[in-house]
Amino acid sequence: MNLRKWSMDHTKGLLLGIITPLVILPLVLLVIGWTQDYYFEQLWSKFTYNNPYRIKMITISIIANLGWFYLFLNKERFNFAMGIILGSLVYAPYIIYIKFF
């Protein structure tokens, strides 16, 4: 990808790819709480203080970007789709940091 060809669609896709996991994460914790009979507060504190659990939940919430990716791919809005993939990759350094440090 060439930065000279960066468009507004790339930026919108990037922002959508970054914001979607942040919105989905509490919903994932809520659904897990309902299915396993935990309180949301218990899961949130586990998410906050337990690094391996945090990695799993962030990864599950990033999977939600696949829906956006396939939607824009089928509509042939390839710049949006590329931005969503880049937005998902933004979380990779954070996950690697949590995993090893």
DAHUQUI-V152277 format. One record per residue. N is the residue number from 1. RES is the residue in one small letter. SS is DSSP state (a for helix, b for strand, c for the rest). Layout:
# DAHUQUI-V152277
N/RES/SS + N/RES/SS
This chain:
# DAHUQUI-V152277
1/m/c + 2/n/c + 3/l/a + 4/r/a + 5/k/a + 6/w/c + 7/s/c + 8/m/a + 9/d/a + 10/h/a + 11/t/a + 12/k/a + 13/g/a + 14/l/a + 15/l/a + 16/l/a + 17/g/a + 18/i/a + 19/i/a + 20/t/a + 21/p/a + 22/l/a + 23/v/a + 24/i/a + 25/l/a + 26/p/a + 27/l/a + 28/v/a + 29/l/a + 30/l/a + 31/v/a + 32/i/a + 33/g/a + 34/w/a + 35/t/a + 36/q/a + 37/d/c + 38/y/c + 39/y/c + 40/f/a + 41/e/a + 42/q/a + 43/l/a + 44/w/a + 45/s/a + 46/k/a + 47/f/a + 48/t/a + 49/y/a + 50/n/c + 51/n/a + 52/p/a + 53/y/a + 54/r/a + 55/i/a + 56/k/a + 57/m/a + 58/i/a + 59/t/a + 60/i/a + 61/s/a + 62/i/a + 63/i/c + 64/a/c + 65/n/a + 66/l/a + 67/g/a + 68/w/a + 69/f/a + 70/y/a + 71/l/a + 72/f/a + 73/l/a + 74/n/a + 75/k/c + 76/e/c + 77/r/c + 78/f/a + 79/n/a + 80/f/a + 81/a/a + 82/m/a + 83/g/a + 84/i/a + 85/i/a + 86/l/a + 87/g/a + 88/s/a + 89/l/a + 90/v/c + 91/y/c + 92/a/a + 93/p/a + 94/y/a + 95/i/a + 96/i/a + 97/y/a + 98/i/a + 99/k/a + 100/f/a + 101/f/c
